[in-house]
């Protein structure tokens, strides 16, 4: 059996490391915000991450569905067209999601 003092010490150490790692970005934020590389990453990464998520989702869902990628492609086209026309992200997401669900559930 493990000694209670040892177990509590290990738990306290793990809690301290976890808290420190989670607090570190907030403590370092004011120093890193002015760095040019961090500013460049801040402009580039959100679009790159969303693009990767979109491609991963489209490929995975299209591969799993026997009717093909048409619902995904239609939803993406509607989202892009509506966002280009109205410039309203929430509206584009909601309409494209509704279209995707409708096409997937009726096919």
Sine and cosine of phi, psi and omega as CSV:
sin_phi,cos_phi,sin_psi,cos_psi,sin_omega,cos_omega
0.00,0.00,0.57,-0.82,-0.02,-1.00
-0.99,0.15,0.65,-0.76,0.03,-1.00
-0.91,0.42,0.68,-0.73,-0.04,-1.00
-0.88,0.47,-0.66,0.76,0.01,-1.00
-0.89,0.45,-0.67,0.74,0.02,-1.00
-0.89,0.45,-0.71,0.70,-0.01,-1.00
-0.89,0.46,-0.69,0.72,0.03,-1.00
-0.91,0.42,-0.60,0.80,0.05,-1.00
-0.90,0.43,-0.66,0.75,0.03,-1.00
-0.91,0.42,-0.70,0.72,0.03,-1.00
-0.88,0.47,-0.66,0.75,0.03,-1.00
-0.90,0.43,-0.65,0.76,0.03,-1.00
-0.91,0.42,-0.69,0.72,0.02,-1.00
-0.90,0.44,-0.66,0.75,0.02,-1.00
-0.90,0.43,-0.66,0.75,0.01,-1.00
-0.90,0.43,-0.69,0.72,0.02,-1.00
-0.91,0.42,-0.70,0.72,0.01,-1.00
-0.88,0.48,-0.72,0.69,0.02,-1.00
-0.89,0.46,-0.68,0.73,0.00,-1.00
-0.89,0.46,-0.68,0.73,0.01,-1.00
-0.92,0.39,-0.55,0.83,0.03,-1.00
-0.98,0.22,-0.47,0.88,-0.01,-1.00
-1.00,0.09,-0.40,0.92,-0.08,-1.00
-0.83,0.55,-0.71,0.70,0.00,-1.00
-0.87,0.49,-0.58,0.82,0.01,-1.00
-0.95,0.31,-0.58,0.82,0.02,-1.00
-0.95,0.30,-0.58,0.81,-0.05,-1.00
-1.00,0.03,-0.14,0.99,-0.11,-0.99
-0.87,0.50,-0.69,0.73,-0.06,-1.00
-0.92,0.39,-0.44,0.90,0.02,-1.00
-0.99,0.14,-0.55,0.84,-0.08,-1.00
-1.00,0.07,-0.37,0.93,-0.08,-1.00
-0.88,0.48,-0.46,0.89,-0.04,-1.00
-1.00,0.02,-0.15,0.99,-0.02,-1.00
-0.96,0.29,0.75,-0.67,-0.07,-1.00
-0.88,0.47,-0.58,0.82,-0.01,-1.00
-0.93,0.37,-0.61,0.79,0.03,-1.00
-0.92,0.39,-0.62,0.79,0.05,-1.00
-0.91,0.41,-0.65,0.76,0.04,-1.00
-0.90,0.43,-0.69,0.73,0.04,-1.00
-0.89,0.45,-0.59,0.81,0.03,-1.00
-0.90,0.43,-0.50,0.87,0.05,-1.00
-0.99,0.12,-0.52,0.86,-0.14,-0.99
-1.00,-0.05,-0.67,0.74,-0.16,-0.99
-0.90,0.44,-0.65,0.76,-0.01,-1.00
-0.85,0.53,-0.69,0.72,0.03,-1.00
-0.92,0.39,-0.66,0.75,0.00,-1.00
-0.90,0.44,-0.68,0.74,0.00,-1.00
-0.92,0.40,-0.70,0.72,0.02,-1.00
-0.90,0.44,-0.61,0.79,0.03,-1.00
-0.91,0.42,-0.70,0.71,0.03,-1.00
-0.89,0.46,-0.67,0.74,0.04,-1.00
-0.89,0.45,-0.66,0.75,0.01,-1.00
-0.90,0.44,-0.74,0.67,0.00,-1.00
-0.90,0.44,-0.69,0.73,0.02,-1.00
-0.87,0.49,-0.70,0.72,0.00,-1.00
-0.92,0.39,-0.70,0.72,-0.02,-1.00
-0.89,0.45,-0.72,0.69,-0.02,-1.00
-0.91,0.41,-0.68,0.74,-0.01,-1.00
-0.91,0.42,-0.72,0.69,-0.01,-1.00
-0.94,0.34,-0.63,0.78,0.00,-1.00
-0.93,0.38,-0.58,0.81,0.00,-1.00
-0.94,0.34,-0.57,0.82,-0.04,-1.00
-0.98,0.18,-0.33,0.94,-0.09,-1.00
-0.99,-0.16,0.79,-0.61,-0.03,-1.00
-0.94,0.35,-0.34,0.94,-0.02,-1.00
-0.99,0.14,-0.07,1.00,0.08,-1.00
0.99,-0.14,-0.13,-0.99,-0.12,-0.99
-1.00,0.00,0.27,0.96,-0.17,-0.99
-0.93,0.38,-0.62,0.79,0.02,-1.00
-0.91,0.42,-0.67,0.75,0.02,-1.00
-0.90,0.43,-0.72,0.70,-0.02,-1.00
-0.91,0.42,-0.62,0.78,0.03,-1.00
-0.91,0.41,-0.68,0.74,0.00,-1.00
-0.91,0.42,-0.66,0.75,0.03,-1.00
-0.91,0.41,-0.67,0.74,0.01,-1.00
-0.89,0.45,-0.67,0.74,0.03,-1.00
-0.91,0.41,-0.68,0.74,0.01,-1.00
-0.88,0.47,-0.71,0.70,0.01,-1.00
-0.91,0.41,-0.70,0.72,-0.01,-1.00
-0.91,0.42,-0.71,0.71,-0.01,-1.00
-0.92,0.39,-0.63,0.78,0.02,-1.00
-0.93,0.36,-0.61,0.79,0.06,-1.00
-0.91,0.42,-0.53,0.85,-0.03,-1.00
-0.99,0.12,-0.77,0.63,-0.12,-0.99
-0.99,-0.13,-0.35,0.94,-0.05,-1.00
0.84,0.55,0.69,0.73,0.00,-1.00
-0.76,-0.66,0.97,-0.23,-0.14,-0.99
-0.89,0.45,-0.70,0.72,-0.04,-1.00
-0.90,0.44,-0.68,0.74,0.05,-1.00
-0.88,0.48,-0.70,0.72,0.01,-1.00
-0.88,0.48,-0.69,0.72,-0.02,-1.00
-0.92,0.40,-0.71,0.70,-0.04,-1.00
-0.90,0.43,-0.71,0.70,-0.02,-1.00
-0.92,0.39,-0.69,0.73,0.00,-1.00
-0.91,0.40,-0.63,0.78,0.04,-1.00
-0.91,0.41,-0.68,0.73,0.04,-1.00
-0.88,0.47,-0.68,0.74,0.04,-1.00
-0.89,0.45,-0.68,0.73,0.00,-1.00
-0.89,0.47,-0.73,0.69,0.00,-1.00
-0.89,0.45,-0.67,0.74,0.02,-1.00
-0.88,0.48,-0.73,0.68,-0.03,-1.00
-0.92,0.39,-0.62,0.79,-0.03,-1.00
-0.94,0.33,-0.59,0.80,-0.07,-1.00
-1.00,0.08,-0.29,0.96,0.04,-1.00
-0.99,-0.13,-0.28,0.96,-0.03,-1.00
-1.00,0.03,0.00,0.00,0.00,0.00
